[in-house]
Amino acid sequence: MNLNATLIGQIIFVLTLVVVFFTLKFAKGKTTNLPLVGFYALVLNIVFAPAGWIYCWYWSTKPTL
């Protein structure tokens, strides 16, 4: 399999969409500002992906309001 920058970028993009989707799903009903949570999840996944995964985990374990 030939790895190039385009394939790596597509993989990062798809993983970002998946993690942002699950972060928003977990945060629904636990925050009053859902768009801001989505923005933070997007920025964290683009800048440093493991931080975005930890942010998603944070919202999955946070109790409901």
C-alpha positions, -999 to +999 in steps of 0.1 A: +000+000+000+013+034-010+011+060+018+012+096+007+002+130+022-033+129+006-042+095+022-028+105+056-048+138+054-080+119+046-075+095+075-069+124+099-100+142+085-123+111+090-110+104+125-116+141+134-152+139+122-158+107+141-143+120+174-162+153+171-194+135+164-190+113+195-179+143+216-211+161+207-232+130+213-217+126+248-219+163+256-256+166+247-275+173+279-243+179+299-235+214+287-253+246+280-231+256+251-229+226+227-214+246+197-184+256+219-178+220+229-179+210+192-154+238+183-130+228+211-132+192+200-125+202+164-095+224+173-080+198+197-083+170+170-066+192+144-038+205+166-031+174+187-053+143+182-048+126+215-060+157+234-092+155+214-096+118+224-091+128+260-117+156+257-142+131+242-135+108+272-140+137+296-175+144+282-184+107+282-177+104+319-191+138+330-224+135+349-256+150+335-266+185+345 
